[in-house]
Amino acid sequence: MITKNTIKLVSSLQQGKFRKEHQLFVVEGRKTVEELLQSSFSVVGLYATERFLQDSPLGDERLETVSETQMAQMSGLSTPPGILAVVRIPEPQAAKLPKEPLSIVLDGINNPGNLGTIIRTAEWFGVKNILCSEDCVEPWNPKVIQATMGSIFRVNVVSTDLDDYLRQQHAQGKAVYGALLQGESLYAKSEWQEGVLVIGSESHGIRKPLIPLITHPITIPRATGSVTESLNASMATGIFLAFWASMT
């Protein structure tokens, strides 16, 4: 039987400081939990209501049945989906990421929905590694997890010092593409070298200290007469990756 202390702990994981303290995060919803259970992530708690299990039986020895009230106390959603998992935060390091033709570097993305959508889009186009600046929204934020629709369990997402990381890419002879308003048109490129793609925030773009580290400034050309200042970061990432995928 679930204890009050466990309920209190799970509820606290809706806040970043407690996720960091306990190195745990929460996953909610049938599809995302199913994706989790097929991954290598370490599940430390799995809870569901009887109502949920009547419609969606789940054969997992870690499963513990809880009441609707207990689920509501643990859930971060206004309408709890009836199933929730507590998961250990993995400890990947940027230096240990597998080598890939293209990795995404995110500078200052602080909207959970944007980060989650970027992770989901990256998986769609076969990009396995995402490097986030240390001030990006935390990938274990519940809203990020929900927006990924399970892709978070198959894409490597790590936080790192982008200045150091991009300098390492230079030292290894990798191309550093940067999404900038002033750059070569994406559609004018005839090849795409192995390297990384840097995406900045909608508000500020790529920060000035990182600009000198960009070896290939590229832009998505806007229509003549358009006065829109910028594209949504996740939308821009999708356009860049679709073009990259068409060339590989």
C-alpha positions as CSV (number, residue, x, y, z in Angstrom):
1,M,0.0,0.0,0.0
2,I,1.3,3.4,-0.9
3,T,2.3,5.6,2.0
4,K,1.6,9.3,2.7
5,N,5.4,9.9,2.5
6,T,5.5,8.4,-1.0
7,I,2.5,10.5,-2.1
8,K,4.2,13.6,-0.7
9,L,7.5,12.7,-2.5
10,V,5.8,12.1,-5.9
11,S,3.8,15.3,-5.6
12,S,7.0,17.3,-4.8
13,L,8.6,16.1,-8.1
14,Q,6.4,18.6,-10.0
15,Q,8.9,21.2,-8.8
16,G,12.4,21.3,-10.3
17,K,14.3,21.7,-7.0
18,F,12.9,18.4,-5.7
19,R,13.6,16.6,-9.0
20,K,17.2,17.8,-8.7
21,E,17.4,16.8,-5.0
22,H,16.0,13.3,-5.5
23,Q,17.2,12.8,-9.1
24,L,13.7,11.6,-10.0
25,F,11.0,12.7,-12.4
26,V,7.3,11.9,-13.1
27,V,5.7,10.5,-16.2
28,E,2.0,10.5,-16.7
29,G,-0.4,9.1,-19.3
30,R,-0.9,5.7,-20.9
31,K,1.1,6.3,-24.1
32,T,4.1,7.9,-22.4
33,V,4.2,5.4,-19.6
34,E,4.0,2.5,-22.2
35,E,7.0,4.1,-24.1
36,L,8.8,4.4,-20.8
37,L,8.3,0.7,-19.9
38,Q,9.9,-0.2,-23.3
39,S,13.0,1.9,-22.6
40,S,16.1,1.4,-20.5
41,F,15.1,4.1,-18.0
42,S,15.0,3.0,-14.4
43,V,11.4,3.0,-13.0
44,V,11.3,3.3,-9.2
45,G,7.5,3.5,-8.9
46,L,4.5,2.7,-11.0
47,Y,1.0,3.6,-10.0
48,A,-2.5,3.3,-11.5
49,T,-6.1,3.5,-10.5
50,E,-8.5,0.6,-10.8
51,R,-10.6,2.6,-13.2
52,F,-7.6,3.0,-15.5
53,L,-6.7,-0.7,-15.3
54,Q,-10.3,-1.8,-16.2
55,D,-9.8,-0.1,-19.6
56,S,-6.1,-0.6,-20.0
57,P,-4.8,-3.7,-18.2
58,L,-1.0,-3.5,-17.5
59,G,0.9,-6.6,-16.6
60,D,3.9,-5.2,-14.7
61,E,5.1,-6.6,-11.4
62,R,6.1,-3.1,-10.3
63,L,2.5,-1.8,-10.6
64,E,0.8,-0.6,-7.4
65,T,-2.9,0.2,-7.4
66,V,-3.9,3.5,-5.8
67,S,-7.2,5.3,-5.2
68,E,-8.5,8.2,-7.4
69,T,-7.8,10.5,-4.5
70,Q,-4.2,9.3,-4.1
71,M,-3.6,9.7,-7.8
72,A,-5.0,13.2,-7.8
73,Q,-2.6,14.1,-4.9
74,M,0.4,12.8,-6.9
75,S,-0.6,14.1,-10.3
76,G,0.4,17.4,-11.8
77,L,-2.5,17.4,-14.2
78,S,-6.0,18.9,-13.5
79,T,-7.5,15.7,-14.9
80,P,-5.2,12.8,-13.9
81,P,-5.0,10.1,-16.6
82,G,-5.0,7.4,-14.0
83,I,-1.4,6.1,-14.5
84,L,1.8,7.6,-13.3
85,A,5.5,6.5,-13.0
86,V,8.4,7.8,-11.0
87,V,11.7,7.5,-12.9
88,R,15.3,8.0,-12.1
89,I,17.1,10.8,-14.0
90,P,19.9,9.3,-16.1
91,E,23.4,10.7,-15.9
92,P,24.7,11.0,-19.5
93,Q,27.6,13.3,-20.2
94,A,28.1,15.3,-23.4
95,A,31.6,13.7,-23.9
96,K,30.0,10.2,-23.9
97,L,27.3,10.8,-26.4
98,P,27.5,8.5,-29.5
99,K,28.9,10.0,-32.7
100,E,26.2,11.1,-35.1
101,P,26.1,12.9,-38.4
102,L,24.2,15.8,-36.8
103,S,23.4,16.8,-33.3
104,I,21.2,19.7,-32.2
105,V,22.5,22.4,-29.8
106,L,19.9,24.5,-28.0
107,D,20.8,27.9,-26.6
108,G,18.4,29.4,-24.1
109,I,15.2,27.4,-25.0
110,N,13.0,28.0,-21.9
111,N,9.5,27.0,-23.1
112,P,8.7,23.5,-22.1
113,G,6.4,22.9,-25.0
114,N,9.1,24.0,-27.5
115,L,11.8,21.8,-26.0
116,G,9.4,18.8,-25.9
117,T,8.4,19.3,-29.6
118,I,12.1,19.7,-30.6
119,I,12.9,16.4,-29.0
120,R,10.0,14.7,-30.7
121,T,10.9,16.3,-34.0
122,A,14.5,15.2,-33.6
123,E,13.5,11.6,-33.2
124,W,11.3,11.8,-36.3
125,F,14.3,12.8,-38.4
126,G,16.7,10.4,-36.8
127,V,18.7,12.9,-34.7
128,K,19.8,11.2,-31.5
129,N,21.7,13.9,-29.6
130,I,20.5,17.2,-28.2
131,L,22.8,19.4,-26.2
132,C,21.2,22.1,-24.1
133,S,22.7,25.3,-22.6
134,E,22.6,25.2,-18.8
135,D,19.8,27.8,-18.7
136,C,17.4,25.8,-21.0
137,V,14.3,24.5,-19.5
138,E,14.9,21.2,-17.7
139,P,14.2,18.2,-19.9
140,W,12.5,16.4,-17.0
141,N,10.0,19.1,-16.5
142,P,6.5,17.4,-16.7
143,K,5.4,19.7,-19.6
144,V,8.5,18.8,-21.6
145,I,7.9,15.0,-21.0
146,Q,4.3,15.3,-22.1
147,A,5.2,17.2,-25.3
148,T,7.8,14.6,-26.3
149,M,5.1,11.9,-26.5
150,G,7.7,9.3,-25.5
151,S,10.6,10.5,-27.6
152,I,12.5,11.7,-24.5
153,F,13.3,8.0,-23.8
154,R,15.0,7.5,-27.2
155,V,16.9,10.8,-27.7
156,N,19.9,11.7,-25.6
157,V,19.3,15.1,-24.0
158,V,22.0,16.6,-21.9
159,S,22.9,20.0,-20.4
160,T,26.4,21.3,-21.0
161,D,28.5,24.5,-21.3
162,L,27.9,25.4,-24.9
163,D,31.0,27.5,-25.3
164,D,33.3,24.6,-24.3
165,Y,31.2,22.1,-26.4
166,L,31.3,24.2,-29.6
167,R,35.1,24.8,-29.2
168,Q,35.5,21.0,-29.0
169,Q,33.6,20.6,-32.2
170,H,35.9,23.1,-33.9
171,A,38.9,21.1,-32.6
172,Q,37.5,18.0,-34.1
173,G,37.0,19.6,-37.5
174,K,33.2,19.5,-37.2
175,A,30.9,22.0,-38.9
176,V,28.9,24.3,-36.6
177,Y,25.7,25.4,-38.3
178,G,23.8,28.3,-36.7
179,A,20.2,29.3,-37.3
180,L,20.5,33.1,-37.8
181,L,18.5,35.8,-39.5
182,Q,21.6,36.9,-41.4
183,G,23.1,33.8,-43.2
184,E,23.1,31.7,-46.3
185,S,19.7,30.6,-47.4
186,L,19.0,27.1,-46.2
187,Y,17.8,26.2,-49.7
188,A,21.0,27.4,-51.4
189,K,23.1,24.7,-49.6
190,S,24.2,21.8,-51.8
191,E,25.8,19.7,-49.0
192,W,25.6,19.3,-45.3
193,Q,28.8,18.3,-43.4
194,E,28.9,16.3,-40.2
195,G,28.5,18.6,-37.3
196,V,26.0,20.4,-35.1
197,L,23.0,22.7,-35.6
198,V,22.7,25.6,-33.1
199,I,19.2,26.9,-32.4
200,G,18.6,30.0,-30.3
201,S,15.6,31.2,-28.4
202,E,12.8,33.0,-30.1
203,S,13.4,36.1,-27.9
204,H,17.1,36.5,-28.3
205,G,18.3,34.1,-30.9
206,I,21.8,32.6,-30.5
207,R,23.7,34.6,-27.9
208,K,26.5,36.9,-29.0
209,P,29.4,35.0,-27.3
210,L,28.5,31.9,-29.4
211,I,28.3,33.7,-32.7
212,P,32.1,33.6,-33.5
213,L,31.9,29.8,-33.0
214,I,29.4,29.4,-35.9
215,T,31.2,28.3,-39.0
216,H,28.1,28.1,-41.2
217,P,25.4,30.8,-40.6
218,I,22.2,29.7,-42.3
219,T,18.7,31.1,-42.4
220,I,15.2,30.1,-43.5
221,P,14.3,32.8,-46.1
222,R,11.1,34.7,-45.4
223,A,8.5,35.7,-48.0
224,T,8.9,39.1,-49.6
225,G,7.0,41.6,-47.5
226,S,6.8,39.5,-44.4
227,V,7.4,41.4,-41.2
228,T,7.4,38.5,-38.8
229,E,10.4,38.8,-36.5
230,S,11.2,35.2,-36.1
231,L,9.9,31.6,-36.3
232,N,9.0,29.5,-33.3
233,A,12.1,27.6,-32.3
234,S,10.5,24.2,-32.7
235,M,9.1,25.1,-36.0
236,A,12.4,26.4,-37.3
237,T,14.1,23.2,-36.0
238,G,11.6,21.1,-38.0
239,I,12.3,23.0,-41.2
240,F,16.1,22.7,-40.8
241,L,15.9,19.0,-40.0
242,A,13.5,18.2,-42.9
243,F,16.0,19.9,-45.3
244,W,19.0,18.1,-43.7
245,A,17.2,14.7,-44.0
246,S,16.5,15.3,-47.7
247,M,20.2,15.7,-48.3
248,T,21.4,12.7,-46.4
